């Protein structure tokens, strides 16, 4: 077996196909020479994917990133990256080359990326395909906060329930910002929008790559946690609520703070998405009734 593995490593170093492996925290664990050359990674480097993208964006190299705000682009991209078992897409580089890339994700969050140069094959219609990809991205993204929208996150709930029926566990968390109407009434809708963006940003920073976090409407958000038991889910959500308590999101009101409440439900094999959501929402209601700024499990 070790000999086979060594042969695979040797072959991967001799091919022009890009090959890389990221772990569940999105840290690069292996990349062949072709991949490292394209993305300007030293032989002994193992960067996190967001750090790699930020560095290359600032130096105008590697993948073309069409945005004037890198953090917004990153939040939107991470809301979808690694959330489904397999995806394939086109990507262009700052040097003019064009690649067809695939991402295959295991249950533990590890991801295999393979990319092939298609510059000479797919030049025709490139602008049309770029516009199509941008439209697809927009259809899955909440415009205000930049995280996944209801359509995308509910599809991930369905994926988690399918996995549950094959013996895996999973949990759904519903978040609601406490006294949000009072924030809007007292400070105005501009401040309310700022709180929503701050909440989405801070929670998203603490979401594992194989989880999915999104806004489903108003001040309500969902967190899909596949392959996660109730105890771990509660611990993670409690940490997220602590992060929110210490946030001061409004520069014009430096003493302003806010909190949120959360309800968690564990998947059952017989669950539908609506039933799972109903139980998580009931747990959220219990958290509100017991004083807010806390998490309760169904």
GIURRA-V830383 format. One record per backbone hydrogen bond with DSSP energy under -1.0 kcal/mol. CO is the residue of the C=O (numbers start at 1). NH is the residue of the N-H. Records with the same first field share a line. If there is no record, write none. Layout:
CO = NH / NH
This chain:
1 = 5
2 = 6
3 = 7
4 = 8
5 = 9
6 = 10
7 = 11
8 = 12
9 = 13
18 = 115
19 = 32
20 = 113
21 = 29 / 30
22 = 111
23 = 26
26 = 49
27 = 23
30 = 21
32 = 36
33 = 37
34 = 38
35 = 39
36 = 41
42 = 45
47 = 28
48 = 52
49 = 53
50 = 54
51 = 55
52 = 56
53 = 57
54 = 58
55 = 59
56 = 61
57 = 60
62 = 94
65 = 67
69 = 73
70 = 74
71 = 75
72 = 76
73 = 77
74 = 78
75 = 79
77 = 80 / 81
80 = 83
85 = 105
87 = 103
89 = 101
91 = 99
92 = 64
93 = 96
97 = 93
98 = 118
99 = 91
100 = 116
101 = 89
102 = 114
103 = 87
104 = 112
106 = 109
110 = 106
111 = 22
112 = 104
113 = 20
114 = 102
115 = 18
116 = 100
118 = 121 / 122
123 = 126
125 = 129
126 = 130
127 = 131
128 = 132
129 = 133
130 = 134
131 = 135
132 = 136
133 = 137
134 = 138
135 = 139
137 = 140
138 = 141
140 = 149
142 = 146
147 = 142
148 = 215
149 = 153
150 = 154
151 = 155
152 = 156
153 = 157
154 = 158
155 = 159
156 = 160
157 = 161
158 = 162
159 = 163
160 = 164
161 = 165
163 = 166 / 168
164 = 167
169 = 227
170 = 267
171 = 225
172 = 265
173 = 223
174 = 263
175 = 221
176 = 261
179 = 183
180 = 184
181 = 185
182 = 186
183 = 187
184 = 188
188 = 192
189 = 193
190 = 194
191 = 195
192 = 196
193 = 197
194 = 198
195 = 199
196 = 200
197 = 201
198 = 202
199 = 203
200 = 204
201 = 205
203 = 206
204 = 207
208 = 211
212 = 224
213 = 148
214 = 222
217 = 220
219 = 177
220 = 216 / 217
221 = 175
222 = 214
223 = 173
224 = 212
225 = 171
229 = 233
230 = 234
231 = 235
232 = 236
233 = 237
234 = 238
235 = 239
236 = 240
237 = 241
238 = 242
239 = 243
240 = 244
241 = 245
242 = 246
244 = 247
250 = 253
253 = 256
259 = 178
261 = 176
262 = 296
263 = 174
264 = 298
265 = 172
268 = 271
272 = 276
273 = 277
274 = 278
275 = 279
276 = 280
277 = 281
278 = 282
279 = 283
280 = 284
281 = 285
282 = 286
283 = 287
284 = 288
285 = 289
286 = 290
287 = 292
288 = 291
294 = 262
296 = 264
